[in-house]
Amino acid sequence: MKNIYQVKDDFTEMRLDKWIKKNISDIPQSLIEKNIRKGNIKINSKKKKSSYKLKKNDQIILYNFNFHSKKHKNKTTIYTPSKSDLSYSSDIIIEDNENFTVINKPSGIAVQSGTKSRKNIIDILRKTKEFEGHQPYTVHRIDKETTGILLVAKNRKHAQLFTSLFRLRKIKKIYLGIILGQMDKEKGKMEDVLIHYENEKKISSKAITYYEVIDSNKGYSLLKLVPYTGRKHQLRKQLFIRGLTLIGDNKYKISGKLANRNNLMLHAYKMSFSINNIKYNFTARISKDFEYVLKKKYLKIVL
């Protein structure tokens, strides 16, 4: 039995073993190495090492190789978007080109499918006309409850590029948050060590966020938040440490001090980065709910 696969542009420079695990089956590395030695896995009819970097239009040939047609460890069910999902998807797109899309994510929808929520942005985008012929790649995440800018790559090359830019802190993000409480200073830096657990392992991570008070009134404040690091729930945790609560935050809240709102008042407002000396700047309009709270608390955005 012989199966032949042609390498698409999206998988160029990917290692042979990683391609097999991603596209054929998440089998042990030892089994891949064994089949390469036996000549059951070849590139353009020639033996190659598992570390071989694939080229566009390479032919991957598998001889008498037992595998599952799908990765057997991945049992996540893909969410099927409704007509309603697809109808509003075009309305939230800020930028769309051949390499990436920028959207204004609404509240209450996760970026990716998880155990607690099947409906997600990635599966919805997968079925839109903007992603026809493309695969959506997540390069960063924002919380399900948070609104605002989300960057999604359309190919593996740009997914790797954006991942590197985020890691090197070359992508700047600005958030707006409405809190119950007031900061000690008009502007400054929040620097903390945040703790989370992976299984039973305790992980400590340094978190840095720069802030500025845009407006305040009767115990409520509108903040500009610029995270330097990117930790899970970073902004929410750092404010909580200081005895402050984002309106609508039901997880990191000060007992008895939570305003009666369902939606989290945290918005990814702006994002900027450069690619090949071309500067990109994007702004996501605040939601109607965010705007309502600003008016109700007599707060103004002055940036």
C-alpha positions in Angstrom: 0.0 0.0 0.0 1.4 3.4 -1.0 0.0 6.8 -0.1 1.3 10.0 -1.6 0.9 13.5 -0.2 2.0 16.8 -1.8 3.3 19.5 0.5 1.3 22.7 0.3 2.8 26.1 0.7 1.5 26.4 4.2 3.8 23.6 5.4 7.0 24.6 3.8 10.0 24.5 6.2 8.1 22.3 8.6 10.0 19.2 9.8 9.0 15.9 8.3 8.1 14.3 11.7 6.0 17.3 12.7 4.1 17.2 9.4 3.3 13.5 10.0 2.1 14.2 13.5 0.0 17.1 12.4 -1.5 15.7 9.3 -1.4 11.9 9.6 -1.3 10.7 13.2 0.1 11.8 16.5 2.3 8.7 16.7 5.4 8.3 18.9 8.6 9.7 17.5 10.2 6.3 17.8 7.7 4.8 15.4 8.4 7.6 12.9 12.2 7.0 13.1 11.6 3.2 12.7 9.6 3.6 9.6 12.1 6.1 8.1 14.9 3.5 8.7 12.8 0.8 7.0 12.2 3.0 4.0 8.5 3.2 4.7 8.6 7.0 4.7 10.3 8.8 1.8 10.5 12.3 0.3 10.4 12.4 -3.5 11.2 8.6 -3.4 14.4 9.3 -1.4 15.1 8.6 2.3 15.3 11.7 4.5 15.8 12.3 8.2 12.9 13.1 10.4 14.4 16.6 10.8 14.2 17.2 7.0 12.6 20.6 6.3 9.8 20.2 3.7 9.8 22.2 0.5 6.7 23.3 -1.5 5.4 20.5 -3.7 7.6 17.8 -2.1 6.0 14.4 -2.3 5.7 12.6 1.0 5.4 8.8 0.2 4.2 6.4 2.9 4.7 2.6 2.1 2.8 0.0 4.1 2.5 2.5 6.9 -0.3 1.9 9.4 -1.8 5.2 10.6 -5.1 6.7 11.6 -6.6 9.1 9.1 -7.0 11.7 11.9 -5.0 12.5 14.9 -6.3 10.0 17.4 -5.6 12.2 20.4 -7.5 15.2 19.1 -11.2 14.6 19.9 -12.3 18.2 19.9 -15.5 18.7 17.9 -15.4 21.6 15.5 -18.2 24.0 16.1 -20.6 24.5 13.1 -21.5 28.2 12.9 -25.1 29.2 12.6 -26.4 31.6 9.9 -26.5 34.2 12.7 -22.8 33.7 13.5 -21.8 34.1 9.9 -24.1 37.1 9.3 -22.3 39.2 12.0 -18.8 37.9 11.3 -18.2 40.3 8.5 -19.4 43.2 10.7 -16.7 42.7 13.2 -13.8 42.5 10.7 -11.5 45.6 11.0 -8.8 44.5 8.5 -8.6 41.6 6.0 -5.8 40.8 3.6 -4.2 37.7 2.2 -2.0 37.1 5.3 -4.0 38.1 8.3 -7.4 39.3 9.6 -8.0 41.7 12.5 -11.4 41.5 14.2 -13.3 43.3 17.0 -14.2 40.3 19.1 -17.6 40.5 20.9 -18.0 39.6 24.5 -19.1 36.1 25.6 -17.4 34.1 22.8 -14.1 32.2 23.2 -11.2 32.4 20.8 -10.9 28.6 20.6 -13.1 25.7 21.4 -12.7 24.3 25.0 -14.2 22.0 27.5 -16.6 24.7 28.8 -17.5 26.3 25.4 -17.8 24.9 21.9 -18.7 28.1 20.2 -15.6 30.0 19.2 -14.2 32.6 16.9 -11.7 30.3 15.0 -14.4 27.8 13.9 -16.7 30.7 12.8 -13.9 32.4 10.8 -13.1 29.0 9.2 -16.5 29.1 7.4 -16.4 32.8 6.3 -15.7 34.1 2.8 -12.7 35.9 4.2 -11.0 32.6 5.0 -12.0 30.7 1.9 -8.9 28.8 0.9 -7.2 29.8 4.1 -6.6 28.3 7.6 -7.1 30.5 10.6 -4.2 30.5 13.1 -4.4 31.8 16.6 -1.3 33.9 17.5 -2.6 35.3 20.8 -5.7 35.1 22.9 -8.0 37.4 24.8 -10.4 36.2 27.4 -13.9 35.0 26.5 -15.5 38.0 28.4 -13.1 40.6 26.9 -14.0 42.6 23.8 -11.7 44.1 21.2 -8.8 43.5 18.8 -8.0 39.9 17.9 -5.3 39.2 15.3 -5.7 35.9 13.3 -3.1 34.7 10.8 -4.1 33.2 7.5 -1.1 31.0 6.9 1.6 29.2 8.8 4.4 31.7 7.8 2.6 34.7 9.3 1.5 32.7 12.3 5.1 32.0 13.1 6.0 35.7 12.4 3.3 37.0 14.7 4.2 34.5 17.4 7.8 35.7 17.2 6.8 39.4 17.3 4.7 38.7 20.4 7.5 36.9 22.1 9.9 39.7 21.3 7.3 42.2 22.5 7.2 44.0 19.1 3.4 44.1 19.1 1.9 46.8 21.3 -1.5 46.4 22.7 -3.6 49.0 24.6 -6.6 48.1 26.7 -9.4 50.2 28.2 -10.8 49.1 31.5 -13.5 50.5 33.8 -12.9 49.8 37.4 -14.7 50.2 40.7 -12.1 52.1 42.7 -9.2 54.5 42.1 -5.5 54.1 41.4 -3.0 55.6 43.9 -1.3 57.6 41.1 -2.4 59.0 37.8 0.0 56.9 35.9 2.6 54.2 36.7 3.7 50.6 36.4 2.1 47.5 38.0 4.8 44.8 38.6 3.9 41.5 40.2 4.7 37.9 40.4 1.6 36.0 39.3 1.0 32.3 40.3 -0.9 29.7 38.5 -1.0 25.9 38.5 -0.4 23.4 35.6 -1.9 20.2 36.9 -0.3 20.3 40.4 2.8 22.2 39.4 3.1 25.8 40.8 4.2 28.3 38.2 5.4 31.8 39.0 5.5 34.4 36.3 6.6 38.1 36.4 3.9 40.4 35.1 4.4 44.1 34.1 1.6 46.5 33.0 1.8 50.3 32.5 -1.3 52.2 33.3 -2.8 55.7 33.0 -6.0 57.1 34.5 -8.0 58.6 31.7 -10.9 59.8 33.8 -12.5 59.1 37.2 -15.7 60.0 38.9 -17.4 59.0 42.1 -15.3 56.0 42.8 -15.2 54.7 39.2 -12.2 55.0 36.9 -11.5 54.6 33.2 -7.9 53.2 32.7 -5.6 52.9 29.8 -3.7 49.6 30.3 -0.6 48.6 28.4 0.7 45.1 29.2 4.4 44.6 28.7 4.2 40.9 29.4 1.4 38.5 28.4 0.2 36.4 31.3 -3.2 34.7 31.6 -5.7 37.1 33.1 -2.8 39.5 33.7 -4.7 42.8 33.8 -7.6 41.3 35.9 -5.2 39.7 38.4 -3.0 42.8 38.8 -5.9 45.1 39.5 -7.3 42.5 41.9 -4.0 42.4 43.9 -4.4 46.2 44.4 -8.0 45.8 45.7 -9.6 47.0 42.5 -12.2 45.3 40.4 -13.0 45.6 36.7 -16.8 46.1 36.4 -18.4 42.8 35.4 -15.5 40.6 36.6 -17.1 37.8 38.4 -13.8 35.9 38.9 -11.4 38.5 40.3 -13.7 40.6 42.4 -13.5 42.3 45.8 -16.4 40.9 48.0 -19.2 43.4 48.2 -17.7 45.8 45.7 -18.8 44.5 42.4 -21.0 46.8 40.2 -24.1 45.0 38.9 -23.1 44.3 35.3 -23.0 41.0 33.4 -20.3 42.0 30.8 -16.7 42.5 31.7 -15.6 46.1 31.1 -12.3 45.3 29.5 -11.6 46.2 25.9 -8.6 45.5 23.7 -8.6 49.0 22.1 -5.5 49.3 20.0 -2.8 47.2 18.4 0.3 48.2 16.5 3.2 46.4 14.8 5.6 46.6 11.8 6.3 44.1 9.1 9.0 44.8 6.5 9.1 48.4 7.6 5.4 48.8 7.0 3.6 50.1 10.1 0.1 48.7 11.0 -2.1 50.4 13.5 -5.6 49.2 14.4 -8.3 50.5 16.6 -11.4 48.5 17.8 -14.5 50.5 18.5 -15.9 50.0 22.0 -19.0 48.0 22.4 -22.4 49.5 23.1 -22.4 48.0 26.5 -19.0 49.6 27.3 -20.2 52.9 25.9 -23.4 52.7 28.1 -21.3 52.2 31.3 -19.1 55.2 30.4 -22.2 57.4 30.0 -23.8 56.0 33.2 -20.6 56.7 35.2 -20.0 60.1 33.4 -16.6 58.9 32.2 -14.9 60.1 29.0 -12.3 58.6 26.7 -9.6 61.2 26.1 -6.5 59.7 24.6 
